Amino acid sequence: MARKLFGTDGVRGRANSYPMTADTALRLGAAAGRYFRRDGSPAHRVVIGKDTRLSGYMFENALTAGFTSTGMNVLLLGPVPTPAVGMMVRSMRADVGVMISASHNPHQDNGIKFFGPDGFKLSDEAESEIEAILAGDVQPAAAENIGRAKRIDDALFRYVERIKSSFPSDLTLEGLKVVIDCANGAAYKAAPNVLWELGAEVIPVGVEPNGLNINKGCGSTDTARAAEAVVAHGADVGVCLDGDADRVMILDENGQVADGDQIMALFAGRWAEEGRLSGGALVATVMSNLGLERFLGGRGLRLERTAVGDRYVVETMRAGGYNLGGEQSGHIVMTDHATTGDGLLAGLHFLAEMTRTGQPASALAKSFEPVPQLLKNVRFDAGADPLSAASVQSAIADAEARLQGMGRLLIRKSGTEPLVRVMAECEDEGVLVQVVDGIVAEVERAA
C-alpha cells in the first residue's frame, strides 16, 4: 500500500489544516495504538514528547485520547528533543514513541513522528500498515481496558545525563566560551545545562519560547543572530540547533558556518584514525557535497549515499553495520550513542575535538573545500505536479547534458513541504547559476 499520510519524516502540515488536525491526530493515535497492540497483551505503553509549538498542546491531548482508547498507557514527556523520545522508548520499555514537532519549520506547522520499541523511526512498511488501519474502523478497547496517562517529570534529566555520559571522561569544557542557540525550541533547557555542567561558559540564544517563536530568526536555519553573539562576546564557538534539536550547525570564532557535511568529515576522519569508524564508510544523502566524497576517498573511506531523510540514512547504517551518518542539513547520526540525529550530541562531540586538539573551531570546521553548490526552492500549490510538465523535463535534460563531466544535478519534491528543490554542483559557478535558474524558471511557470 502506498503511503498518503506519511512523508519522509512522519505526518506533517499546517496546524488545524488536514492532515494536522486534532481529529486526524486522535484517529492516528488510535490506529498506531491498535498496530502496536495486535497481540492483545496488557501493559502496553507509549511515550509522547513535543517541542514548544502552541499547537503541541492540542496534538498531545488528541494523541493521548487516541492511544488510551485502544488500551495504551501514555507517558507524557513534555518538551524534549526528538532524540530524547528515541532514547526514552527503550529506557522505559515502551512499545512506541511519538514526537510532536515540525522540526525546523515555523510555528504554524506541526508534525507527528513515530519511533518503534527499539528507539528507531518506523519503516515505510510499518507506516503503510498504520495508514491501512486508519482507513478502516479502529477497534477500541473494552471500557475496563482503556489506558491511563501520566506525566514523566524526570524525562529531561534522563536525557541530559545520557548526553553528558557520551562526553569523554578525561576532557572538560572549562575555558571554552560557547554560544548555544536553541531556536526557542525543545532543547531550550537541556542544551545550556549540558554545556554549563561540563564546564563551559555559556551564552544562550533562543531560549525564550512562547509557542509562536520557534525557529523564528534563530536556530540552525537562521544563524545570523548566533553569529552576532559569537563575535560580540568573543566566543570560541557557536552551536545552533533547530526546533526539535535533531539538527546542528557549528559557528567558528568568526561566526562562519560549518554545515553537516563538514561536521561529518571531521568525525569520519577522526574516527577512522582511531579505528572506530565501522565499515570504513560514512552514510549521507544525495544532497551531500561532492567535496565530502572526495575528502573521504582521499583517506581510503567510502561515502554511502541514500535518499533524502535521516530515516533513510539510519536504515542504511543499520543494514550495513555503519555507525556514522547524517545530512548536510545538520542531522548527525551516531548510533554508538543515539538512534536518530541529535544536534546537541553532535555539537558536544565537536567541542570535545576542540578540547582534545587545542585547535580553534575555524581549523576544525573546514575539513574540505566544497564544490560550488546551489540549492533553490520553488513552492507549489497542493495537488500540483510541476515536475511532470514537458517544459520542466526538457529544462532538466538540457541541464544534465550541460553538466556532464562537470558536476551533478538533483531535482526532487520535499517530503515535508510543498516545495520543489533544485540543486546542482559544478566547478564553474557561472554555469551552476545558469543551470539552476533555468530549471527554477520553468518549474515556477509550471507551478
C-alpha positions in Angstrom: 0.0 0.0 0.0 1.4 3.4 -1.0 1.6 5.9 1.9 -0.5 9.0 1.5 -0.5 10.4 5.0 3.2 9.9 5.9 6.0 11.8 4.3 9.8 11.4 4.6 9.6 12.2 8.3 6.2 11.3 9.8 3.0 13.3 9.2 3.4 17.0 8.8 1.4 20.1 7.8 -0.1 23.3 8.9 -1.8 23.1 12.3 -5.6 22.9 12.1 -5.5 22.0 8.4 -5.6 18.5 7.1 -3.8 16.3 7.9 -2.6 18.1 11.0 -6.0 18.4 12.8 -7.0 17.2 16.2 -9.4 14.7 14.7 -6.7 13.1 12.5 -4.2 13.0 15.4 -6.8 11.3 17.6 -7.5 8.7 14.9 -3.8 8.3 14.1 -3.1 7.7 17.8 -5.8 5.0 17.9 -4.6 3.4 14.7 -1.0 3.3 16.0 -2.2 2.0 19.3 -4.1 -0.8 17.6 -1.0 -1.6 15.4 1.2 -1.9 18.5 -1.4 -3.9 20.4 -2.0 -6.6 17.8 -1.0 -9.4 20.2 -3.8 -8.3 22.7 -1.4 -8.5 25.7 -1.8 -6.0 28.5 0.5 -3.3 29.8 1.4 -1.6 26.5 2.8 1.9 26.8 3.6 4.9 24.6 5.9 7.8 25.3 4.9 11.2 23.8 7.2 14.2 23.6 6.8 17.6 21.9 8.6 20.7 21.1 7.5 24.2 22.1 4.8 25.0 19.4 1.5 26.3 20.6 -0.3 23.6 18.7 1.6 20.9 20.6 -0.9 21.1 23.5 -3.7 20.2 21.1 -1.9 17.3 19.4 -0.6 15.9 22.7 -4.2 15.7 24.1 -5.6 14.3 20.8 -2.9 11.6 20.5 -3.4 10.7 24.2 -7.1 10.2 23.7 -6.5 8.0 20.6 -3.9 5.8 22.3 -5.8 5.3 25.5 -8.9 4.5 23.6 -7.1 1.3 22.4 -5.8 0.4 25.8 -2.3 2.0 25.5 -0.9 3.7 28.7 0.5 7.1 27.8 3.7 8.6 29.4 3.9 12.3 28.6 7.4 13.7 28.5 6.6 17.3 27.8 9.0 19.5 25.8 12.1 17.3 24.9 14.4 17.0 21.9 13.4 14.4 19.3 16.4 12.1 20.2 15.1 12.0 23.8 12.0 10.3 22.6 14.1 7.6 20.8 16.1 7.2 24.0 13.1 7.0 26.3 11.2 4.4 24.3 14.0 1.9 25.1 14.7 3.3 28.5 11.1 2.9 29.6 10.4 -0.3 27.8 7.6 1.4 25.7 6.1 -0.1 22.6 6.1 3.1 20.6 7.3 6.7 20.9 5.8 9.8 19.4 7.4 13.2 18.8 5.1 16.1 18.1 7.2 18.5 16.0 7.7 20.0 12.6 11.5 20.3 13.2 12.9 23.4 11.5 9.5 24.6 10.1 7.8 27.8 11.5 5.3 27.5 14.4 2.2 27.3 12.1 3.3 23.8 11.1 3.5 20.7 13.2 4.2 17.0 12.7 3.9 13.6 14.3 6.9 11.2 14.2 6.8 7.6 15.4 9.5 5.5 16.9 9.4 1.8 17.4 10.2 -0.1 20.6 13.9 -0.3 19.5 14.1 3.5 19.5 14.4 3.9 15.8 11.9 5.6 13.5 9.3 3.4 11.8 9.9 1.9 8.4 7.9 2.8 5.4 6.2 -0.6 5.7 5.1 0.0 9.3 3.7 3.4 8.4 1.8 1.9 5.5 0.2 -0.6 7.8 -0.8 2.1 10.3 -2.4 4.0 7.4 -4.3 0.9 6.4 -5.7 0.5 10.0 -6.6 4.2 10.0 -8.5 3.8 6.7 -10.8 1.3 8.4 -12.7 1.1 11.7 -10.2 1.1 14.5 -11.4 -1.3 17.2 -11.5 0.4 20.6 -10.6 -1.3 23.9 -13.3 -2.5 26.2 -14.3 0.1 28.8 -12.4 -1.7 31.6 -9.2 -1.8 29.4 -9.0 1.9 28.5 -5.4 3.2 29.0 -4.2 5.7 31.6 -2.0 8.8 31.1 0.6 10.4 33.4 3.4 12.9 33.1 7.0 11.9 33.5 8.8 14.6 35.4 12.4 13.4 35.0 12.5 12.8 31.2 14.7 15.8 30.6 17.0 14.9 33.4 17.4 11.4 32.0 18.3 12.8 28.6 20.8 15.3 29.9 22.6 12.7 31.9 22.7 10.4 28.8 24.2 13.1 26.7 26.8 14.1 29.3 27.8 10.4 29.6 28.8 10.4 26.0 31.4 13.1 26.5 35.0 11.7 27.0 35.5 11.4 30.8 39.1 12.7 30.6 38.0 16.0 29.0 36.2 19.1 30.2 34.8 22.2 28.6 36.4 24.6 31.1 37.9 27.6 29.3 35.6 27.4 26.4 33.0 30.2 25.8 30.1 28.7 23.8 27.1 30.4 22.2 24.2 27.9 22.2 21.2 28.8 20.0 18.2 26.6 20.9 15.8 28.1 18.3 13.3 28.7 21.1 12.6 25.0 20.7 12.7 21.7 22.5 16.3 22.0 23.8 16.0 25.4 25.4 16.5 23.9 28.9 18.6 20.8 28.2 21.3 22.3 25.9 22.6 25.2 28.1 22.5 22.9 31.2 24.6 20.2 29.5 27.3 22.7 28.4 27.4 24.5 31.7 27.6 21.3 33.7 30.5 20.2 31.6 32.4 23.4 32.4 31.7 25.8 29.5 30.9 29.5 29.8 27.5 29.5 28.2 25.9 32.4 26.2 22.3 31.3 25.5 20.3 32.4 22.4 16.8 31.4 21.5 15.8 30.1 25.0 12.6 32.1 25.5 9.9 30.0 23.7 6.4 31.5 23.7 4.7 28.9 21.4 5.0 31.2 18.4 8.7 32.0 18.0 10.2 28.6 17.4 12.8 28.8 14.6 12.0 32.5 14.1 15.1 34.4 13.4 17.3 31.9 15.2 18.4 28.3 15.2 20.2 26.1 12.6 18.3 27.5 9.7 18.9 31.2 10.6 22.3 31.5 12.2 22.8 35.3 11.9 21.7 36.1 15.5 24.0 33.4 17.0 26.9 34.6 14.7 26.5 38.1 16.0 26.6 36.8 19.6 29.8 34.8 18.9 31.6 37.9 17.6 30.1 40.3 20.2 31.1 38.1 23.1 34.4 36.8 21.7 33.1 33.3 22.0 35.2 30.3 20.9 32.3 28.6 19.0 28.6 28.6 18.4 26.3 25.6 18.4 22.9 26.2 16.6 20.1 23.7 17.0 16.8 23.5 15.2 13.3 23.4 16.8 13.4 19.8 17.9 17.2 19.7 18.4 17.9 16.8 15.9 20.0 19.2 13.7 23.1 21.3 14.3 25.2 23.9 12.6 28.5 24.9 14.0 29.8 28.5 14.0 33.5 29.1 14.3 35.0 32.0 16.3 34.5 34.4 13.4 30.8 33.5 13.0 31.3 31.4 9.9 29.0 28.4 9.4 30.1 24.7 9.2 27.2 22.5 7.9 26.6 18.9 8.4 29.0 17.8 5.7 31.9 19.5 7.4 31.0 18.1 10.8 30.7 14.6 9.4 34.0 14.9 7.6 35.7 15.9 10.9 34.2 13.0 12.8 34.8 10.4 10.0 38.5 11.4 9.7 39.0 11.3 13.4 37.1 8.0 14.0 39.0 6.4 11.1 42.3 7.4 12.7 41.2 5.7 15.9 39.9 2.6 14.2 36.3 3.1 15.3 34.6 4.1 12.0 32.6 0.9 11.3 32.8 -0.4 7.8 35.2 2.3 6.7 32.3 4.4 5.5 30.1 7.4 6.2 26.5 7.3 5.2 25.0 10.5 3.8 22.3 11.6 1.4 22.3 12.6 -2.2 22.4 16.2 -1.1 25.9 15.9 0.5 28.6 17.8 -1.3 30.9 16.2 -3.8 33.8 17.6 -1.9 32.9 15.4 1.1 33.0 12.3 -1.2 36.5 13.4 -2.4 37.7 14.0 1.1 36.7 10.5 2.2 38.1 8.9 -0.9 41.4 10.5 -0.3 41.6 8.7 3.1 40.5 5.4 1.7 37.0 5.8 3.0 33.6 5.5 1.3 30.5 7.6 1.1 27.3 5.6 1.0 24.6 7.8 -0.4 20.9 7.4 0.4 17.6 9.2 -0.4 17.0 12.4 1.5 15.8 12.0 5.1 17.7 11.0 8.2 15.4 7.9 8.5 16.9 6.5 5.3 20.4 7.3 6.5 19.7 5.3 9.6 18.2 2.4 7.7 21.3 2.1 5.6 23.5 2.4 8.6 21.7 -0.4 10.4 21.7 -2.6 7.3 25.4 -2.1 6.6 26.6 -2.0 10.2 27.9 1.6 10.0 28.0 3.9 13.0 28.3 7.4 11.5 26.0 9.2 9.1 23.9 12.2 8.5 22.8 15.0 6.3 24.2 18.2 5.0 21.3 20.0 6.8 22.8 19.1 10.1 21.3 15.7 11.1 24.3 13.8 12.5 23.6 10.2 13.5 26.0 8.4 15.8 24.4 5.1 16.5 27.0 4.3 19.2 25.1 6.9 21.3 21.7 7.6 19.8 19.0 6.1 17.4 18.4 9.3 15.4 20.0 12.6 14.6 21.0 14.5 17.8 22.2 18.1 17.3 23.3 18.6 20.9 25.2 15.3 20.9 27.0 16.2 17.7 27.7 19.7 18.9 29.2 18.3 22.1 31.5 16.0 20.3 32.7 18.9 18.1 33.5 20.7 21.3 35.4 17.6 22.5 37.6 17.8 19.4 38.3 21.4 20.1 39.3 20.5 23.7 41.3 17.4 22.7 43.3 19.1 19.9 43.5 22.6 21.3 42.7 23.9 17.8 40.2 26.7 17.2 36.8 26.0 15.7 37.8 27.5 12.4 40.6 24.9 12.0 38.2 22.0 12.6 35.1 23.3 10.8 36.6 23.1 7.3 37.9 19.7 6.6 37.5 20.0 2.8 36.9 22.6 0.1 33.2 22.2 -1.0 32.4 22.0 -4.7 30.2 25.1 -5.5 26.6 24.0 -4.8 23.4 26.0 -5.4 20.0 25.0 -4.0 16.8 26.9 -4.7 13.2 26.0 -3.6 10.1 26.6 -5.6 6.7 26.5 -3.7 3.7 25.0 -5.5 0.0 24.6 -4.8 -1.2 21.4 -3.2 -2.2 18.9 -5.8 0.0 20.4 -8.5 2.8 18.3 -10.1 5.1 20.8 -11.8 7.9 18.2 -12.4 5.7 16.4 -14.8 5.4 19.3 -17.2 7.1 18.8 -20.5 8.9 22.2 -20.3 10.4 21.3 -17.0 11.5 17.8 -18.2 13.2 19.5 -21.2 15.0 22.0 -19.0 16.3 19.2 -16.7 17.5 17.2 -19.7 19.3 20.2 -21.1 20.9 20.9 -17.7 22.1 17.3 -17.3 23.7 17.5 -20.7 25.5 20.7 -19.9 26.8 19.4 -16.6 28.0 16.1 -17.9 31.6 15.6 -16.7 31.5 18.9 -14.8 29.1 18.3 -11.9 25.7 16.8 -10.9 22.1 17.8 -10.7 19.4 16.8 -8.2 15.7 17.7 -8.6 13.2 16.4 -6.0 10.0 17.3 -4.2 10.4 18.0 -0.5 8.9 15.3 1.7 7.9 17.8 4.4 6.7 20.9 2.5 5.1 21.7 -0.9 8.4 22.6 -2.4 10.4 21.5 -5.5 14.1 21.6 -4.6 16.5 22.3 -7.4 20.2 21.6 -6.5 23.3 21.4 -8.7 27.0 21.2 -8.2 29.6 22.5 -10.6 33.2 23.7 -10.5 32.2 26.6 -12.9 29.9 28.8 -10.8 28.7 30.7 -13.8 27.3 27.5 -15.4 26.0 26.5 -12.0 23.8 29.6 -11.6 22.6 29.4 -15.2 21.6 25.8 -14.9 19.7 26.2 -11.6 18.0 29.4 -12.6 16.9 27.9 -15.9 15.2 25.0 -14.2 13.7 27.1 -11.4 12.1 29.5 -14.0 10.4 26.5 -15.8 9.2 25.0 -12.5 7.8 28.4 -11.5 5.9 28.6 -14.7 4.5 25.1 -14.4 3.6 25.6 -10.7 
